[in-house]
Amino acid sequence: MIMQFLLQGDFLLTASREDIESTLPWNRTIRDALAEAFLLSIDDFNQGQLKYVWPYYLPSASTTACSFLEPAIASILAKLRECDVLESCAETMVKPSSLKHVPLDPFADGEGVPFTLSQHTAAGYLSLKYPAWAIEATSSIGVSQLSPREFLRDLHSAITRDPTAFRTKSATWHSQLAHTLIKLSTDGELMSLIQDICLIPLHDGNWSSAKGQLLFFSKSETSLEIPSGIEVLIVDSTAESDPNRRILFTSLGVKAWEAPEICRLVLKVHESSNFDPKSLTVDQLISHAAFLYKASWQPPKTADLWFATMQDERCMGRKLYIPGSIETNSPAARIFAQLQKQFAVIHNNYLKAFPLDADWPIWLVNNLGLSKVPRLVTPHVEPQPQPIQTLETLRDDETDDITKSSEHAKEPKMLFAQGEEVAFRRKIPGMTDEQDWILGRVVRVIGDGKSRRYEVQDPYPDEGSTNSRYKSSASQMVPIPAEGSPLEDYEVGKRVLALYPDTTTFYRAEILATSDDRAKVQLLFEDDVASALKIVERRFVLDHKEPQTRPQSMMPPISRNQAQLQQQGAHLKDGPWVPKGVEPRGEFFAIFLSLICD
């Protein structure tokens, strides 16, 4: 094939009469005039019946068998790119490079009109009058096809500029658009763009995008009410009744109006970093906990809710106390009065929410982590002779300690390899203070066996420091798991050594929660306030026990009363101090012992 059209010219042929003599100036002059002649023909075509079909006859270098004509073909295509030869949807003649061809599948409605066609986009879209079989060739002169990303950009722009025109489209049109968007939503990047567009009609007549919004389908027949203080948007019932639109809305994050979804919403709001519990009243916070209780919903083990305290402060449930059954003016009441002065205690109005329901406080303890102060009674302690430690028993104790130390020494030491990431303690010459744990990498292994040592590099040395490499031993190093390695779950409350965010230093912290994908851990670092929770990558949260600073035999002696109270054999008049299943906190017993022993 040479051309899509007939070319008549007075060319001089070769002796065989089968080809054009390409070396003759006469032939080259005729060939070079071809481009201008073709453009003059296009001007005529655009005035008549061939206006929308002539692109089909555009020449292509890839289908031309005659290399002699290739310069003419290139010249034709180059000249057409710079001329106003194609019609737009606005019925204006424009340059091909300024036009987009809109694929009718999937970017057009049932009548073949692009969803995004408007007065703002018409000048940039290729006219719909060009038949599909003629459009393909237009790409050679600069027409490009509208991409999904460009489609969503134009849709967002059309809705923003003229929201009324979009919202007054027929229900069928919106259903067809939803069908198209469902297909695009399978791509994560495109889904993010769809979430930014105001596509969702609400029951109050407004429209909303999905990003950053709490959206629910209409209530239907249920009597469930969202707790006070949590703002949600409700989808228009007519719009959600269309199957395509409901599928789209669901993929965008609209939730069903059901108790479990509302419960999860309450927890999500409380866990959000943008949530300000002080902006809600005591009654509003009570309604949140009460809703979860009335819904008979089992929250996840890591669930934590904000509560109001007796001092009208705000506190997370796992840092909060709730009183048990305490008689007025009893020793337990006096202890609890002291406790309220120093620690967060739940507001009295919580207990008034369900005054006759004994399960309510138990549910708070079991599901939201509150610590229930146990019912205490005055203990009747029988005098007991105290054991006297003789020189022999002391020696026996020391021998036991030495034996335990020897057994510990026999345990195999941790071995590290070159290139391994570790947390380590620097040994700085001339400094006797214990250094912090910092992030490092093993760059050299020195020696073997018991004399094995390591050279560890600090990748981010302190400003002004002249040394970034330190000698270290296995006892001063903790391995950091490699990326992608399987990691075990930590139980809530476990003490760990963790990398403080935006630093290279490790500190002691307490586990509060783990993300669903186990990639992140929520921590409370030592010396941080209770509200200063941090999120740390799981592999930088290390299981490293704190070393005992002194052996048990060196602990200071306790008073006789303290020893008697700590003995499990002490006789109690009305029953045990701590109800079964309740784990009291250390600060409570600190207050209790100080009152009793004083």
C-alpha positions in Angstrom: 0.0 0.0 0.0 1.4 3.5 -0.9 -1.4 6.0 -0.1 -5.0 6.1 1.2 -5.7 8.2 -1.9 -4.8 8.5 -5.6 -1.9 10.7 -6.5 -1.7 11.9 -10.1 1.6 13.5 -11.2 3.9 13.7 -14.2 6.7 11.7 -12.5 9.6 10.3 -14.5 9.9 6.5 -14.0 12.8 4.1 -14.0 13.7 2.1 -17.1 11.6 -0.8 -15.8 8.6 1.5 -15.5 7.9 0.0 -12.1 9.1 2.8 -9.8 9.7 6.6 -9.6 13.3 7.7 -10.3 14.1 9.2 -6.9 17.3 10.9 -7.9 15.8 13.3 -10.4 15.2 16.9 -9.3 12.0 17.0 -11.4 10.4 14.2 -9.3 11.5 15.7 -6.0 9.9 19.0 -6.9 6.6 17.3 -7.7 6.8 15.3 -4.4 7.6 18.4 -2.3 4.5 20.2 -3.7 2.3 17.3 -2.5 1.9 18.6 1.0 0.6 22.0 -0.1 -1.8 20.3 -2.5 -3.2 18.0 0.2 -3.9 21.0 2.5 -5.8 22.8 -0.2 -7.9 19.6 -0.7 -8.6 19.5 3.1 -9.9 23.1 2.9 -12.4 21.9 0.2 -13.3 18.8 2.2 -14.2 20.9 5.3 -16.7 22.8 3.2 -18.6 19.7 2.0 -19.7 16.2 2.7 -16.2 14.8 3.4 -15.7 17.2 6.4 -15.9 14.4 9.0 -14.5 11.5 7.1 -11.3 12.8 5.4 -9.1 11.9 8.4 -9.5 8.3 7.4 -7.5 9.1 4.3 -4.5 10.6 6.1 -1.2 9.0 4.8 0.9 7.0 7.2 4.7 6.4 6.9 4.2 3.0 8.5 2.0 1.8 5.7 3.9 3.4 2.8 6.0 1.0 0.8 7.7 3.8 -1.2 10.4 5.5 0.7 10.6 8.2 -1.9 7.3 9.6 -0.6 8.1 9.5 3.1 9.3 13.2 3.2 6.0 14.3 1.6 4.0 12.3 4.2 5.9 13.8 7.1 5.4 17.3 5.7 1.6 16.7 5.3 1.2 15.5 8.9 3.4 18.3 10.3 1.5 21.1 8.4 -1.9 19.6 9.5 -0.8 19.8 13.2 -0.4 23.5 12.9 -3.7 24.2 11.0 -7.3 24.6 12.2 -8.6 21.6 10.3 -10.7 19.7 12.9 -14.0 20.6 14.5 -14.5 20.7 18.2 -17.7 19.9 20.2 -18.2 23.7 20.3 -18.4 23.6 16.5 -15.2 25.7 16.0 -12.3 24.7 13.8 -9.2 24.2 15.9 -5.7 22.7 15.8 -5.7 18.9 16.3 -3.2 19.1 19.1 -5.7 21.1 21.2 -8.4 18.4 21.0 -9.2 15.3 23.1 -11.1 12.3 21.7 -13.6 11.1 24.4 -14.1 7.3 24.2 -17.8 6.7 24.4 -17.2 3.6 26.4 -17.0 4.2 29.2 -17.0 8.1 29.3 -20.4 8.8 27.7 -24.1 8.3 28.7 -26.6 6.0 27.0 -27.2 8.6 24.3 -23.5 8.8 23.4 -22.9 12.2 25.0 -19.7 12.5 27.2 -20.6 12.8 30.9 -18.1 15.7 31.1 -19.3 17.7 28.1 -20.1 21.2 29.1 -19.6 24.7 27.8 -16.2 24.7 29.6 -15.0 21.5 27.9 -16.7 21.6 24.5 -13.9 23.6 22.8 -11.3 20.9 23.9 -13.3 17.8 22.8 -13.2 16.4 19.2 -16.7 16.8 17.6 -18.9 13.8 18.1 -19.8 13.9 14.4 -16.6 12.2 13.4 -17.3 8.4 12.9 -15.2 6.0 15.0 -13.5 4.5 11.9 -12.2 8.0 10.9 -11.1 9.0 14.4 -8.2 6.6 14.8 -6.1 8.3 12.2 -6.4 11.7 13.9 -3.8 10.7 16.5 -1.1 11.1 13.8 -1.8 14.8 13.6 -2.0 15.4 17.4 -5.4 14.4 18.7 -5.0 12.5 22.0 -7.5 10.3 23.8 -9.0 11.4 27.1 -7.5 9.4 29.9 -9.3 8.3 33.1 -7.4 10.8 35.2 -8.3 13.6 32.7 -11.9 12.4 32.7 -12.1 12.7 36.5 -10.4 16.1 36.4 -12.9 17.4 33.9 -15.8 15.9 35.9 -14.6 17.6 39.1 -14.2 20.9 37.3 -17.7 20.7 35.6 -19.4 20.0 39.0 -17.4 22.7 40.7 -18.2 25.3 38.0 -21.9 24.5 37.5 -23.2 22.3 40.3 -26.8 22.9 39.4 -26.4 21.5 35.9 -24.9 18.3 37.4 -27.4 17.9 40.2 -30.4 18.3 38.0 -29.4 15.5 35.6 -31.9 12.6 35.4 -31.7 9.6 37.7 -30.8 7.4 34.8 -27.9 9.7 33.8 -26.5 9.6 37.4 -26.9 5.8 37.5 -24.9 5.5 34.2 -22.2 7.8 35.6 -22.0 5.7 38.8 -21.5 2.6 36.7 -18.6 4.2 35.0 -17.1 5.4 38.3 -17.4 1.9 39.8 -15.1 0.6 37.0 -12.6 3.4 37.7 -12.7 2.9 41.5 -10.8 -0.4 41.3 -7.6 1.7 40.7 -6.3 3.1 44.0 -5.1 6.4 42.6 -8.3 7.0 40.7 -10.3 6.1 43.8 -8.6 8.9 45.6 -9.6 11.4 42.9 -13.2 10.1 43.0 -13.4 10.6 46.7 -12.7 14.3 46.2 -15.7 14.9 43.9 -19.0 16.0 45.3 -21.0 13.0 44.0 -23.2 12.1 47.0 -26.6 13.7 47.6 -27.6 14.1 51.2 -31.1 14.0 52.8 -31.0 17.7 53.6 -30.5 18.7 49.9 -26.8 19.3 50.0 -24.1 17.3 48.2 -20.9 16.0 49.6 -17.6 14.3 48.6 -16.5 11.2 50.5 -13.1 12.3 51.6 -12.8 13.0 55.3 -16.6 12.7 55.8 -18.6 10.4 58.1 -21.4 9.2 55.8 -24.3 6.8 56.5 -27.1 5.5 54.4 -30.6 6.6 55.5 -32.1 5.2 58.7 -34.9 3.3 57.0 -37.1 1.7 59.7 -34.5 1.6 62.6 -34.8 3.8 65.7 -31.0 4.0 66.3 -29.8 7.5 66.9 -26.2 8.7 66.5 -24.8 9.7 70.0 -24.6 13.5 70.6 -21.4 15.2 69.6 -20.7 13.0 66.6 -21.6 14.7 63.4 -22.5 12.5 60.4 -23.9 13.0 56.9 -26.9 10.9 55.7 -27.4 10.0 52.1 -30.5 10.8 50.2 -32.9 7.8 50.3 -33.9 8.1 46.6 -30.3 8.2 45.4 -29.2 5.2 47.5 -32.1 3.1 46.2 -30.4 3.0 42.7 -28.2 -0.2 42.6 -25.3 1.4 40.8 -25.2 4.5 43.0 -25.4 2.4 46.2 -22.5 0.3 45.1 -20.5 3.4 44.3 -21.4 5.0 47.6 -20.4 1.9 49.5 -17.1 1.7 47.8 -16.5 5.4 48.8 -17.0 4.5 52.4 -20.7 5.2 53.1 -21.8 2.9 56.0 -25.0 1.1 56.7 -27.2 2.6 59.5 -26.6 -0.3 61.9 -25.5 -0.5 65.5 -22.0 -2.1 64.8 -21.2 0.5 62.2 -22.2 3.3 64.6 -20.1 1.8 67.4 -17.1 1.5 65.1 -17.7 5.2 64.2 -17.6 6.3 67.8 -14.3 4.5 68.4 -12.9 5.9 65.2 -13.8 9.5 66.2 -12.2 9.0 69.7 -9.0 7.5 68.2 -8.6 10.3 65.6 -5.7 12.6 66.2 -8.0 15.6 65.4 -10.5 14.7 68.1 -10.7 17.2 70.9 -12.5 15.6 73.9 -12.6 19.0 75.7 -15.0 20.3 73.0 -17.7 17.8 74.2 -19.7 18.1 77.4 -19.7 15.5 80.1 -23.2 14.4 79.0 -22.0 14.0 75.4 -19.1 11.8 76.4 -21.3 9.7 78.6 -23.7 9.2 75.7 -20.8 7.7 73.6 -20.0 5.1 76.2 -23.7 4.4 76.9 -24.4 3.8 73.2 -21.7 1.2 73.0 -23.1 -0.5 76.1 -26.7 -0.5 75.0 -25.7 -1.8 71.6 -24.4 -5.0 73.2 -21.3 -4.6 71.0 -18.0 -6.2 71.8 -15.3 -3.7 71.1 -11.8 -4.8 70.1 -9.3 -5.5 72.9 -7.4 -2.4 72.1 -10.4 -0.1 72.2 -9.9 3.1 74.2 -12.4 5.9 74.8 -12.2 9.4 76.1 -14.0 10.0 79.5 -14.8 12.9 81.7 -13.2 12.9 85.2 -14.3 14.1 88.6 -12.2 17.2 88.0 -14.0 17.8 84.7 -10.8 16.9 82.8 -10.6 14.4 79.9 -8.8 11.0 80.2 -8.4 7.8 78.2 -10.3 4.9 79.8 -7.2 2.8 80.3 -5.7 5.5 82.6 -8.9 5.9 84.6 -10.3 4.6 87.9 -13.9 3.7 88.6 -15.1 3.3 92.2 -16.5 0.0 93.5 -19.0 -0.4 96.3 -17.5 1.7 99.2 -19.1 2.4 102.5 -19.1 6.0 103.7 -16.3 6.8 106.2 -14.8 3.4 105.8 -11.0 2.9 105.4 -11.6 2.2 101.7 -13.5 5.5 101.4 -10.6 7.4 102.9 -8.1 5.7 100.6 -10.3 6.5 97.6 -10.6 10.1 98.7 -6.8 10.3 98.6 -6.8 8.5 95.2 -9.1 11.1 93.6 -6.6 13.9 94.5 -3.8 12.4 92.6 -5.3 10.2 89.9 -8.0 10.4 87.3 -11.4 9.0 88.5 -14.5 8.7 86.3 -17.2 11.4 86.6 -20.1 10.5 88.9 -22.6 11.1 86.2 -21.4 8.0 84.4 -22.7 5.8 87.2 -26.0 7.7 87.2 -26.5 6.8 83.5 -27.7 3.3 84.5 -28.1 3.5 88.3 -29.9 0.2 88.7 -27.7 -1.8 86.3 -24.9 -3.5 88.1 -23.4 -4.7 84.8 -22.7 -1.2 83.6 -19.5 -0.5 85.6 -18.3 -4.1 85.1 -18.7 -3.6 81.3 -16.6 -0.4 81.5 -13.8 -2.3 83.3 -13.9 -5.4 81.0 -14.3 -3.6 77.7 -12.8 -0.1 77.9 -9.9 -0.8 80.3 -11.0 1.2 83.4 -9.5 0.1 86.7 -12.1 -0.7 89.3 -11.0 0.2 92.8 -11.5 -3.0 94.9 -13.8 -3.1 97.9 -11.4 -3.1 100.9 -12.0 -4.1 104.5 -10.0 -3.5 107.5 -7.6 -6.5 107.8 -7.2 -8.3 111.0 -3.5 -9.3 111.1 -2.4 -11.9 113.6 1.0 -11.1 115.1 3.6 -13.4 113.5 7.2 -13.9 114.5 9.6 -12.5 112.0 12.3 -14.7 110.6 15.8 -13.8 111.7 18.5 -14.0 109.1 21.6 -15.6 110.5 25.1 -15.4 108.9 24.5 -18.9 107.5 21.2 -18.1 105.8 22.8 -14.9 104.3 25.6 -17.0 102.9 23.1 -19.5 101.5 21.2 -16.6 99.8 24.5 -15.3 98.4 25.4 -18.8 97.1 22.0 -19.1 95.4 22.6 -15.7 93.7 26.0 -16.8 92.5 24.6 -20.1 91.2 21.9 -18.2 89.3 24.4 -15.8 87.9 26.6 -18.7 86.8 23.6 -20.4 85.1 22.8 -17.1 83.4 26.4 -16.7 82.2 26.1 -20.1 80.5 23.3 -18.9 78.3 24.5 -18.4 74.6 25.3 -14.9 73.7 23.5 -13.1 70.8 25.6 -13.0 67.7 25.4 -10.1 65.2 26.5 -10.0 61.6 28.0 -7.2 59.6 25.4 -4.8 58.1 22.8 -5.7 60.8 20.7 -2.9 62.3 20.8 -2.7 66.1 20.0 -0.5 69.0 23.2 0.0 71.1 24.7 1.9 73.9 27.7 3.9 73.1 30.8 3.7 75.3 32.3 7.1 75.2 35.9 7.4 76.7 36.0 9.6 79.8 32.2 9.4 80.4 30.9 7.3 83.3 27.2 8.2 82.9 25.0 5.5 81.3 24.3 6.5 77.7 21.0 6.2 75.9 20.2 3.5 73.4 20.6 4.7 69.8 20.1 3.4 66.3 23.2 1.9 64.7 24.6 -0.5 62.1 27.3 -3.2 62.6 30.2 -2.4 60.3 32.8 -4.8 61.6 33.0 -8.0 63.6 36.2 -8.2 65.7 37.4 -11.5 67.2 35.5 -14.7 67.9 34.1 -16.7 70.8 34.1 -15.0 74.2 36.3 -12.2 72.9 33.9 -11.3 70.0 33.3 -7.6 69.8 31.7 -5.3 67.3 32.3 -2.0 65.7 29.0 -0.1 65.4 28.4 3.0 63.4 26.1 5.8 64.5 24.5 6.9 61.1 23.5 10.3 62.5 26.3 11.5 64.8 25.7 14.5 67.0 26.6 17.8 65.5 30.3 18.6 66.2 31.1 15.0 67.0 34.4 13.7 65.5 33.6 10.0 66.0 30.7 8.0 64.5 32.0 4.5 65.2 32.1 2.8 68.6 33.3 -0.5 70.0 30.5 -2.6 71.5 29.7 -6.0 72.9 26.6 -8.2 72.5 25.4 -7.2 76.0 25.1 -3.6 74.9 23.2 -4.4 71.7 19.7 -5.3 70.7 18.9 -6.7 67.2 16.4 -4.8 65.0 14.3 -7.1 62.8 14.9 -6.8 59.1 12.1 -5.2 56.9 9.4 -7.7 55.9 10.4 -10.3 58.6 7.5 -11.9 60.5 6.9 -10.3 63.9 5.0 -11.5 66.9 2.3 -9.5 68.5 2.9 -7.7 71.8 0.3 -7.8 74.5 -1.1 -4.5 75.7 0.8 -3.1 78.7 4.1 -4.8 77.8 7.2 -2.6 78.5 9.5 -2.3 75.5 12.4 -0.4 74.2 11.2 1.7 71.2 12.5 4.3 68.8 11.1 7.7 69.6 9.5 9.3 66.5 11.7 11.6 64.4 14.9 10.7 66.5 17.5 7.9 66.5 17.2 7.3 70.2 15.4 4.4 71.9 13.4 4.9 75.2 11.3 2.7 77.5 7.6 2.7 76.6 4.4 0.8 77.2 2.4 -1.0 74.5 -1.1 0.5 74.1 -2.3 -0.9 70.8 -1.2 -2.6 67.5 -2.5 -1.7 64.0 -4.6 -4.2 62.2 -1.8 -4.9 59.7 0.7 -5.2 62.6 3.0 -2.7 60.9 2.5 0.1 63.6 2.4 0.2 67.4 0.8 2.8 69.6 3.0 3.6 72.6 3.2 5.7 75.7 6.8 6.6 76.4 8.2 7.1 79.9 8.0 10.7 81.1 5.4 11.6 78.4 2.0 12.8 79.5 -0.9 10.3 79.1 -2.2 12.1 76.1 1.1 12.2 74.2 0.7 8.8 72.5 3.1 8.0 69.7 2.9 5.7 66.6 6.1 3.7 65.9 6.9 1.2 63.2 6.7 -2.3 64.6 10.2 -3.4 63.8 11.6 -0.5 65.9 9.7 -1.7 69.0 12.1 -4.1 70.7 11.5 -6.8 73.4 14.3 -5.9 75.8 14.0 -6.4 79.5 15.2 -3.7 81.9 18.2 -5.0 83.8 17.9 -5.2 87.6 19.9 -2.5 89.2 20.6 -4.5 92.4 19.9 -8.1 93.5 16.9 -8.9 95.7 19.0 -9.4 98.8 20.1 -5.8 98.6 16.6 -4.3 98.6 16.0 -2.0 101.6 14.2 -3.7 104.5 10.4 -3.2 104.8 8.6 -2.4 108.0 6.9 -5.1 110.0 3.4 -3.8 109.1 4.2 -3.8 105.5 5.6 -7.3 105.6 2.5 -8.5 107.4 0.2 -6.9 104.8 2.1 -8.4 101.9 1.9 -11.9 103.3 -0.7 -14.0 101.6 -1.5 -15.8 104.8 -2.8 -12.8 106.6 -6.4 -13.3 108.0 -9.1 -11.0 106.5 -12.4 -10.5 108.3 -14.8 -10.1 105.3 -13.0 -11.6 102.4 -10.1 -10.9 100.0 -8.9 -7.4 99.2 -9.2 -7.8 95.4 -12.2 -9.3 93.7 -11.3 -12.2 91.4 -10.2 -11.0 87.9 -9.4 -7.4 89.0 -5.8 -6.2 88.6 -5.3 -3.0 90.8 -2.7 -0.5 89.8 0.6 0.1 91.7 -0.2 3.7 92.6 -3.3 2.6 94.4 -1.3 0.3 96.8 1.3 3.0 97.2 -1.4 5.3 98.7 -3.0 2.4 100.6 0.3 1.3 102.2 1.3 4.9 103.1 -2.0 5.4 104.9 -1.9 2.1 106.8 1.8 2.2 107.7 1.8 5.8 108.8 
